[in-house]
Amino acid sequence: MTTREEQLYHDYLESERQYSPQTLKAYLTDIAEFKNYLHESGGFTKFGEVQTLDVRVYLNDLYEKSWLVQLSLERLAVCECFINF
């Protein structure tokens, strides 16, 4: 389920930043995967309560699962932009 924050961010990226449909899909997929990770960890209630430590633990988990470091950095950038939005 898409949160209000995700929809607002989608609208912002689409209208203000004029991102392509492929970029929008990639960003929102990364955010959804981060949100799912937080749900599975038992800590997600809303994006406004996400802490820096939550993001660090998520990235560490990606790294331990042998994800490419570049992918982890891209996901970090996406999550950081979204949280700061």
C-alpha positions as CSV (number, residue, x, y, z in Angstrom):
1,M,0.0,0.0,0.0
2,T,1.3,3.4,-0.9
3,T,1.5,6.0,1.9
4,R,0.5,9.6,1.5
5,E,4.2,10.6,1.7
6,E,5.0,8.2,-1.1
7,Q,2.3,9.7,-3.3
8,L,3.4,13.2,-2.6
9,Y,7.0,12.3,-3.4
10,H,5.9,10.7,-6.6
11,D,4.0,13.8,-7.6
12,Y,6.9,16.0,-6.7
13,L,9.4,13.9,-8.7
14,E,7.0,13.7,-11.7
15,S,5.9,17.4,-11.8
16,E,8.8,19.4,-10.3
17,R,11.8,17.2,-11.2
18,Q,10.2,15.8,-14.4
19,Y,11.7,12.4,-13.9
20,S,11.0,9.8,-16.5
21,P,8.5,7.0,-15.8
22,Q,11.4,4.5,-15.5
23,T,13.2,6.7,-12.9
24,L,10.0,7.2,-10.9
25,K,9.4,3.4,-10.9
26,A,13.0,2.7,-9.7
27,Y,12.8,5.3,-6.9
28,L,9.4,4.2,-5.7
29,T,10.5,0.5,-5.8
30,D,13.6,1.4,-3.7
31,I,11.4,3.2,-1.2
32,A,8.9,0.3,-1.1
33,E,11.7,-2.2,-0.4
34,F,13.0,0.0,2.4
35,K,9.5,0.3,3.8
36,N,9.0,-3.5,3.6
37,Y,12.3,-4.0,5.3
38,L,11.2,-1.8,8.2
39,H,7.9,-3.6,8.4
40,E,9.6,-7.0,8.6
41,S,11.9,-5.6,11.3
42,G,8.9,-4.7,13.3
43,G,9.7,-1.0,13.5
44,F,7.9,0.8,10.8
45,T,4.9,3.0,11.7
46,K,5.4,6.0,9.5
47,F,8.2,7.7,7.6
48,G,8.4,10.6,9.9
49,E,9.7,8.3,12.6
50,V,12.5,6.7,10.6
51,Q,15.9,7.3,12.3
52,T,19.4,7.5,10.8
53,L,20.1,4.2,12.5
54,D,17.2,2.5,10.7
55,V,18.8,3.5,7.4
56,R,22.2,2.3,8.4
57,V,20.9,-1.0,9.6
58,Y,19.1,-1.4,6.3
59,L,22.2,-0.7,4.2
60,N,24.2,-3.0,6.4
61,D,21.7,-5.7,5.7
62,L,21.9,-5.1,2.0
63,Y,25.7,-5.3,2.1
64,E,25.6,-8.5,4.1
65,K,23.4,-10.1,1.5
66,S,26.1,-9.4,-1.1
67,W,24.2,-6.7,-2.9
68,L,26.4,-4.5,-5.0
69,V,27.9,-1.6,-3.1
70,Q,26.8,0.8,-5.9
71,L,23.2,-0.4,-5.6
72,S,23.4,0.2,-1.8
73,L,24.7,3.7,-2.4
74,E,21.9,4.4,-4.9
75,R,19.3,3.2,-2.4
76,L,20.8,5.3,0.3
77,A,20.5,8.4,-1.9
78,V,16.9,7.6,-2.8
79,C,15.9,7.0,0.9
80,E,17.8,10.1,2.0
81,C,16.1,12.3,-0.6
82,F,12.7,10.9,0.3
83,I,13.1,11.3,4.1
84,N,14.4,14.9,3.6
85,F,11.4,15.6,1.3
